[in-house]
Amino acid sequence: MAVDERLVQSIVREVVQKMQCSGGVSGMHGVFKDMNQCIAAAKEAEKEVRILPMDRREKIISIIRRKIRENAETLARMGVEETGMGNVGDKILKHHLVADKCPGTEDIYTTAWSGDRGLTLTELGPFGVIGSITPCTNPSETVLCNVIGMLAAGNTVVFNPHPKAVKTSLFAMNLCNEASIEGGGPDNIACACEKPTLETSEIMMKHPDISLLVATGGPGVVTAVLSSGKRGIGAGAGNPPALVDETADIAHAAECIVNGCTFDNNLPCIAEKEVVCVESVADELMHYMVNEQGCYLANESEQQALIKRVIDEKGAPKRDCVGKSAKVLLQYIGVNVPDNIRCITFFGKKENPLISTELMMPILGVVRAKDFDDAVEQSVWLEHGNRHSAHIHSKNVDRITTYARAIDTAIVVKNGPSYTSLGFGGEGFNTFTIASRTGEGLTSASTFAKRRRCVMIDSLCIR
Ligand code: NAD
């Protein structure tokens, strides 16, 4: 039987790397005690990944996809257990979405111009080692999506995961390294510290071997990355409004909005966080939300109790409430409801902190607007200039266009639940890194690649 030369090389490489990377934490690929060791190991792996044939990269990605499917439930359970946020069923769906719809090497396209003076190509080349900071709200989904896209473009990556989600993030990262080894690539295509902190992230942001930074999280981390002096992709916070006008199918709007809002207990940054509804149909919308979509209508004193319980003195959502179900949040304020209650609602002004704050909880205040123009104005205010996501339920295409232009977000979903924008029940690819602040929008492999022009003069044009 002929010996597969590549396989032998990959085994040798693995053994040598294990010996070289003395900082490696046993049992987990890519995990080190120190950030400098992480970067050195990812840099070493990058020398091979950069020249790895596209079909080899794709093979590794297909193994990552298989491992995600095989481990979807484990990853989902681990995420909920470690962070105390979200729900297992929806997290399983999110992992299948990554496995099925996160683009690989097919996204590394070439642009060509040919003519009298020859042929010019723009090819997508790797940046090198990417530094990626990931959130606790999608702890494994973000890691997996980023590795698929970054590897497809020929990069390796060093992660600084959220300290509250390290176990889950490292488990996901380990799967990617195992896939690389299994597919004939190097170990350490993705690395991270055993104990990531703000200090390790600081080292990463300043390190000369990190050529691109990607931050997925709240405003603090995006600002930190954009102030680093390196090129940065900033996937920041949102507070997506769902606008409903009088032309919409109101029952359908209520169903879409509540489905989107309650998905993974409202953790996704794209999820409906409040509703702005034209006055003439506001009561009808509330009727459907409460009577057909499992919303609990909170009275004034319950709203005040919720404000106290879920928002801290600085106006930020309290960590122990983020990603909890409506039933649990209501229990926190002494209200017991049946299991079919999946969302909390009420009418309120846009300034109500339960409405204006990005809570990441299934709490969906409804703001009345006197007409469509007023609804647009209030929605734009509520989005806070994040330029992230916005949703609209209307049958009037001119109004939809007006809204999309005015709110100027990376995502605008029309007449559907927010998660359709992630490819779940909607067209298009999936990602969990939506570059709102820096404008790349939904990231994919090509986002993590450099544009490189390749010119041949007076040849190779055969027209
Ligand atoms: P977070 O901002 O608390 O943490 C995100 C990551 O940034 C963590 O790894 C954290 O340790 C790190 N971090 C925070 N401040 C930092 C600083 N000053 N310097 C360096 N690192 C820092 O966010 P989270 O609670 O984990 O996630 C929820 C937030 O992320 C929400 O605001 C949500 O909208 C946003 N989010 C955005 C996207 C997107 O694609 N745009 C995706 C998921 C989450």
Residues whose N, C-alpha, C, O or C-beta is under 5 A from the ligand:
A	BS01	NAD	I133 T134 P135 C136 T137 N160 P161 H162 P163 S201 T216 G217 G218 G220 V221 A224 A235 G236 A237 G238 C269 F432 T433 I434
